[in-house]
């Protein structure tokens, strides 16, 4: 190896990193880049679009370069013809130029169509220029970074060959050794990141929101007579119990002379006890102390990551039933859902199953004529914990399990991988779309969306009602890992009312887009994506409305809460 070819030589290194791109890589990069501009479920900001387009084009370039090298290995003359054909370069270069000019315009058109539908601020021409320019720059940087990794690997291989006996210094051995080293490094790094994330979010969990004070009502956890200390509830637990709907707030909707009851809110934090079993046992005892088993409606609530109990959903239930309700929740992690699903896998399932089993066991001991209506609630990551105790071999068996043990359930933004949701969706009645399935004409299970054209369902109410609240544009429900190799069903016709017609599937590109959608799931306004703050009244009305409750009551309460909780955010 001469001096100019040495990886340690600055000039040689520069030549390796900044050499001209490959023809096939450039062509495939353009194809991936173009498809990355197409819309999906969530409108993409400039930052997300630059990231998506840059990553997709870099992947396309890498695949194209591998193809070109394979051709070169088996047909060297063919490679020379490919690399040195001026016409081919003119075609690819012209295609990139035209795509840059028209791609920005199409991206602007597609994105603004989604923004207008959802009622969110639109993007402008300067944004399109930034997207095109920065995404191409990002491709170049990623390609240079990949080349740098290749140079480092080659240098490592050279050192490996020099120091390892010749019998072992072979390509396969080196690859295996390098793979094992990277895997070990990855495991150590993952554990380190998990520990660091838990440490950071544990400090946040210990904080208290400004203005909160220890509640005085005996019907909530953290109060003077509570079995659960205020200091152990965690930030989200303290927000939940301190935000209980007051009698005055309930009368503000139902009227000054309305008969109301103080709602029960029971919460057990991760610091309240040392194990799932201890926390659920404490939750049941606290529920008894606060009078939760004496209310008309009792809800076992599986929170999202970090123990977040959604204020809008809890308030809607308490207002609807004039406070004659009890909610019990147990925190299982300090990490937000986006991190918890990777770093604390299984905690939601384990905690949710433990709480549901413990509460139903105590509830079943009550005389049948004194039992409250037993409901379940969960959103997002928590829905996996809600479904787990009831999952069986097929949809009918799973639904029968749930309906035999509880009086209803509100399942919001179910995860794509949830077993019962997938079973019911897969067994839906012929002709119903994946985003609004109909199962057994809606007798026990209903999928509630904001689509103005609702399906014709069985109106009789002969047993428990299990309701899935979902938006067609929710990536949590409709994106899965299989987007890598097959089109998702939400792209079938007819599409959801909030899903763009221009959305197209393309291998690998769609998977990258899905990651962006999942990260940005809470960016749309209420009623779209993974934001359900305007849907909870309708959801509870479908599950278990009070006697005499009408659609007009649902609309009136919806308007009332929209005014009262206009500034609330949703996890």
Buried (B, 14 or more C-beta within 10 A) or exposed (E): EEEEEBBEBEEBBEEBBEEEBBBBBBBBBBBBBBBBBBBBBBBBBBEBBBBBBBBBBBBBBBBBBBBBEEBBEEEEEEBEEBBEEEEBBEEBEEBBEEBBEEBBEBBBEBBBBBBEBBEBEEBEEEBBBBBBEBBBEBBBEBBEEBBEEEBEEEEBBEEBBEEBEEEEBEEEEBEEBBEEEEEEEEEEEEEEEBEEBBEEBBEEBEEBEEEBEBBEBBBBBBBEEBBBEBBBBBBBBBBBBBBBBBBEBBBBBBEEEEEBBBBBBBBBBBBBBEEBEEBBBBBBBBBBBBBBBBBBBBBBBBBBBBBBBBBBBBBBBBBBBBBBBBBBBBBBBBBBBBBBBEBBEEBBBBBBBBBBBBBBEBBEEEEEEEBBBBBBBBBBBBBBBBBBBBBBEEBBBBBBBBBEBBBBBBBBBBBBEBBBBBBBBEBBEEEBBBBBBBBBBBBBBBBBBBBEEEBEBEEEEEEBBBBBBBBBBBBBBBBBEBBEEEBBBBBEEEBBBBBBEBBBBBBBBBBBBBBBBBBBBBBBBBBBBBBBBBBBBBBBBBBBBBEEBEEEBBEEBBEBBBEBBEEBEBB
